[in-house]
Amino acid sequence: MNPLTVLIVDDEPLARARLARQLGQLSNCELVGEADHAEAALAQVDRLDPDLVLLDIEMPGDNGLALARRLSALEYPPALIFCTAHDEFALPAFATAAVGYLLKPVNAGQLAEAIAKVQRLSKPQRRLFERESNPQSGRNRIKAVSRRGIELLDVDAIRCFVADSKYVVAHHDGGETILDESLKELEAEFGERFVRVHRNALVAVDYVRGLRRTPGGQYYLQLDGIAVEPQVSRRLLGSVKLLLERELLGEPEA
């Protein structure tokens, strides 16, 4: 199992250093970044896509509770564990769906126990294995408006959907087409045929050919019939590898 990626958010350098040392003693997690206030934390979450955020409550600007609410509103939020000197915020903290609430100085054993709770598969990872028996759910065609007029795309021809800042692009055997639909809507409709491999990408399971690793440690899925290779997020990498083994080796789903 891949280690959990962790982001520490605390305005106190000594507190961040202590948590970093404790995380370094655990084999089931990897520290990928630190932030000292909410806006920096949001930028780090967007860039690093961590599995888990360890956050303080009293910080300059938005406090930890406000940050937790903003993180929880993300489409695929990280798990949250509060690490704070204030015990009076426990009730509102757990109202944000936090996994744990640890008092400073954080005990290493309690931190390890809280992190172990996060080890279970997250909701987006479980979706990779929840393909139901009907492989043809949803529309057979998707309508798209282009400079050529209205196009009807055969869903069976689409290899992947990739979102950028403004649009979702369907990559298919005839090229690419911009859609006026969100990834969330497409995933809800075609969740048994396309799986989420990144916050910004859905891929058609039937066209997955392989997984490519770059020298920098990033992973990209190779798909039949197109040159586009959607990136796989660190959070979903382990589940994508298992899915590949099942698809390429013909193993039955559990």
C-alpha positions in Angstrom: 0.0 0.0 0.0 1.3 3.5 -0.9 2.0 5.7 2.1 -0.5 8.5 2.9 0.7 11.9 1.7 0.5 14.5 4.5 0.4 18.3 4.7 1.1 20.1 8.0 -0.7 23.4 8.6 0.5 25.4 11.7 1.8 28.9 12.2 4.3 27.7 14.8 7.6 26.5 13.3 8.4 24.4 16.3 5.0 22.7 16.2 5.5 21.9 12.5 9.0 20.5 13.2 7.7 18.3 16.0 4.9 16.8 13.8 7.4 16.4 10.9 9.7 14.3 13.2 6.9 12.2 14.4 5.7 11.5 10.8 9.2 10.6 9.9 9.0 7.7 12.3 5.9 6.2 10.6 6.2 4.0 7.6 2.6 4.5 6.5 2.8 8.2 5.6 4.9 10.7 3.8 5.2 14.4 4.5 4.8 16.3 1.2 4.5 19.9 2.4 3.9 22.5 5.1 2.0 25.8 5.4 1.7 28.4 8.1 -1.7 29.9 7.2 -5.0 29.0 5.5 -4.4 30.6 2.0 -1.0 28.9 1.7 -2.6 25.6 2.8 -5.3 25.9 0.1 -2.6 26.5 -2.5 -0.6 23.5 -1.3 -3.7 21.2 -1.3 -4.4 22.3 -4.9 -0.9 21.6 -6.0 0.0 18.5 -3.9 -3.4 16.8 -3.5 -2.5 15.3 -0.1 -4.4 12.4 1.4 -4.3 14.0 4.9 -4.0 17.5 6.4 -2.8 18.0 10.0 -3.9 21.4 11.0 -3.9 23.8 14.0 -6.9 25.9 15.0 -5.5 29.3 16.1 -3.7 30.8 13.1 -3.5 34.2 11.5 -6.3 35.0 9.0 -8.8 32.1 8.6 -8.5 29.8 11.6 -8.3 26.0 11.3 -12.0 25.5 11.6 -12.7 27.9 8.7 -10.0 26.2 6.7 -11.4 22.8 7.5 -14.8 23.9 6.2 -13.3 25.2 3.0 -11.3 22.0 2.5 -14.4 19.9 3.2 -16.3 21.7 0.5 -13.8 20.4 -2.2 -15.0 17.7 -4.5 -12.5 15.3 -3.2 -11.4 16.7 0.2 -8.3 15.4 2.1 -8.8 13.7 5.5 -8.4 16.2 8.4 -6.8 15.7 11.8 -6.7 18.7 14.2 -3.5 19.2 16.3 -4.2 22.0 18.7 -3.6 23.3 22.3 -7.3 24.1 22.7 -9.7 21.4 23.8 -12.8 23.6 23.7 -13.0 23.4 19.9 -13.4 19.6 19.7 -17.2 19.7 19.0 -17.1 22.2 16.1 -14.0 20.4 14.8 -15.8 17.1 14.5 -18.7 18.9 12.8 -16.2 19.4 9.9 -15.9 15.6 9.5 -12.4 15.6 11.0 -10.9 12.1 11.6 -9.1 13.1 14.8 -8.6 15.8 17.4 -5.2 15.7 19.1 -4.0 18.0 21.9 -0.5 19.6 21.9 2.0 18.5 22.7 0.9 15.7 20.3 1.6 12.2 21.5 3.3 10.1 18.9 1.2 7.0 19.6 -2.1 8.9 19.4 -0.9 10.5 16.1 -0.1 7.0 14.7 -3.5 5.7 15.8 -5.3 8.7 14.1 -3.4 8.2 10.9 -4.2 4.5 10.9 -7.9 5.5 10.7 -7.2 7.3 7.5 -5.5 4.3 5.9 -8.8 2.9 4.7 -9.7 3.6 1.1 -11.2 7.1 0.5 -14.4 7.5 -1.3 -12.9 8.3 -4.7 -10.6 5.3 -4.4 -13.6 3.0 -3.7 -15.3 4.2 -6.8 -12.7 2.5 -8.8 -14.0 -0.9 -7.6 -17.7 -0.2 -7.6 -18.3 -0.8 -11.3 -21.7 -2.4 -11.4 -22.9 -5.2 -13.7 -24.4 -2.8 -16.3 -21.5 -1.5 -18.4 -23.7 0.7 -20.6 -25.3 3.0 -18.1 -26.0 6.6 -19.2 -26.3 8.0 -22.6 -24.8 6.4 -25.7 -24.1 9.8 -27.2 -23.0 13.1 -25.8 -24.1 16.4 -27.5 -21.4 19.0 -28.0 -21.5 22.4 -29.7 -18.5 23.4 -31.8 -17.7 25.7 -34.7 -18.9 23.0 -37.0 -22.3 23.0 -35.3 -23.8 20.3 -33.1 -21.8 17.1 -32.7 -23.0 13.8 -31.3 -20.1 11.9 -29.7 -20.3 8.1 -29.3 -19.5 7.5 -25.6 -17.9 4.2 -26.7 -15.3 6.2 -28.7 -14.2 8.4 -25.8 -11.0 7.5 -24.1 -11.0 10.1 -21.4 -12.4 13.4 -20.1 -9.9 16.0 -19.0 -10.8 19.2 -17.3 -8.8 22.5 -17.4 -9.7 25.8 -15.7 -12.7 26.5 -17.9 -13.7 23.4 -19.9 -13.9 19.6 -20.0 -12.4 18.1 -23.1 -13.4 14.7 -24.4 -10.5 12.9 -26.1 -11.7 10.3 -28.6 -10.6 8.3 -31.6 -11.5 11.3 -33.9 -9.6 13.9 -31.9 -10.9 16.1 -29.1 -14.1 18.0 -28.4 -15.0 20.6 -25.7 -18.0 19.8 -23.6 -20.4 22.0 -21.7 -20.6 19.5 -18.8 -18.6 19.1 -15.6 -16.5 16.1 -14.6 -18.7 15.6 -11.6 -21.8 15.3 -13.8 -20.0 13.0 -16.2 -18.7 10.8 -13.4 -22.2 10.6 -11.9 -23.7 9.4 -15.2 -20.8 7.2 -16.5 -19.3 6.1 -13.2 -19.4 2.4 -14.2 -17.5 3.0 -17.5 -15.2 5.8 -16.6 -13.1 6.1 -13.4 -11.5 9.0 -11.7 -7.7 8.9 -11.8 -7.1 12.5 -10.9 -9.1 15.5 -9.7 -9.1 16.6 -13.4 -9.5 13.4 -15.3 -11.8 10.4 -15.9 -10.6 7.5 -18.1 -12.5 4.8 -19.9 -11.5 1.5 -18.2 -11.9 -0.5 -21.4 -9.1 1.5 -23.2 -6.5 1.5 -20.4 -3.3 0.1 -21.8 -0.6 0.8 -19.2 0.9 3.1 -16.6 4.0 5.2 -17.4 6.3 6.6 -14.7 8.4 9.7 -15.4 12.0 10.2 -14.0 10.4 12.8 -11.6 8.1 10.2 -10.1 4.8 11.2 -11.8 2.5 8.6 -13.3 0.5 8.8 -16.5 -2.1 6.4 -18.0 -1.6 5.1 -21.5 -4.8 4.7 -23.5 -5.5 2.8 -26.7 -6.0 5.0 -29.8 -4.9 8.4 -28.5 -1.6 10.0 -27.6 -3.0 11.9 -24.6 -1.9 10.4 -21.3 -4.0 11.6 -18.3 -2.0 12.1 -15.1 -2.7 9.8 -12.1 -2.9 11.6 -8.7 -0.8 10.3 -5.8 -4.0 9.7 -3.8 -5.4 7.3 -6.4 -2.2 5.7 -7.6 -2.5 2.5 -5.5 -6.1 1.9 -6.6 -5.2 2.6 -10.2 -2.4 0.0 -10.1 -4.8 -2.6 -8.6 -7.3 -1.8 -11.3 -4.7 -2.2 -14.0 -3.7 -5.6 -12.6 -7.3 -6.7 -12.7 -8.0 -5.4 -16.2 -4.7 -6.5 -17.8 -4.4 -9.8 -16.1 -8.1 -10.6 -16.4 -8.6 -11.1 -12.6 -12.2 -11.0 -11.3 -13.3 -8.1 -9.1 -13.6 -8.9 -5.4 
